[in-house]
Amino acid sequence: IRLFKEVLKLNICPEKEDGVEHSVSYQQQYKCKGADYTLISLRSPRHHVWSQFTMCKYSRWGKRVTRKSDDFPRSGDEYEDDEVDFDSWLDNFVSMGNATDNHYNCYHPANFQTRALTSPLDDVHDGRGGFNPNMTLAMNTYKNLDFVALVEFV
């Protein structure tokens, strides 16, 4: 983002490299209406889900929001603990099906990136809006982006 803004002097969306995440639609409509270019980064789904889990478990934000949930899996900080906790975290979502009520106040990993491409909501962390996004809308949104960075696909 810094390269696009500082070197190329482009008016882009998102405007910052970090901060609150929004769905593409919400970002385009409300956060950076006047942007000339829209960017997004997509991750390998496996890496993305692991990243969501570790963000919930270890980041300052994740610790704060998961503290509100009594049962977030946090058995320790060793790699072996992470594997056990990750399995428990995933099992929670598999067992709840399409329900959104126990996502530990953090990320709900089901179809997260596709939901981010299709949802009109400000964020898609908790699964509001459903878990079976419209793939035609997702592909149209994807095709209309100016730049798509593919992380971990190389």
Phi, psi and omega in degrees: 000319179301318179300312181298319184281311189275318184273311183273349178057044180262146176270102189242163176230126005286161185274340183231161179277343180219177180116198183294134177269142177229160173293157182301314182299312180298318180299315181292323184279326190239327188269326181212065182303319186274008183294142177274335182223141178243131182242155173207152171242134177247142183246159169305128182307320180296314178296322182295316180295318177298317179298320177298314179300311182292329175296316179295322185279322191245334184288158178302315178298312182299317178297321180294314184283326180283343177299333179287348181251124184292335191246019175299130183290111181217076185273343180169183184248006178278160181303318180298322177295320180298320179297315179295314181295321178298315177300316179295319179299312179295318179303324178303316183284324178295317183288337182270355177060231182271006178289153181239008190283336180236077176252018177063021182062022183233221181277142167252115191284348187297120176048037189302310184292323178291322176298323179294333178278342188241339188282138173276355183284162181295321175219165183236019183304316191265355178093002175304138181100354174099168185246004179241074185295156179289112184292328177296315177297318179300315180293322177296318177298314179302313182293335181271357176284150182276331182211130178235116176269130178256112184267140177066014180262356183272000000 
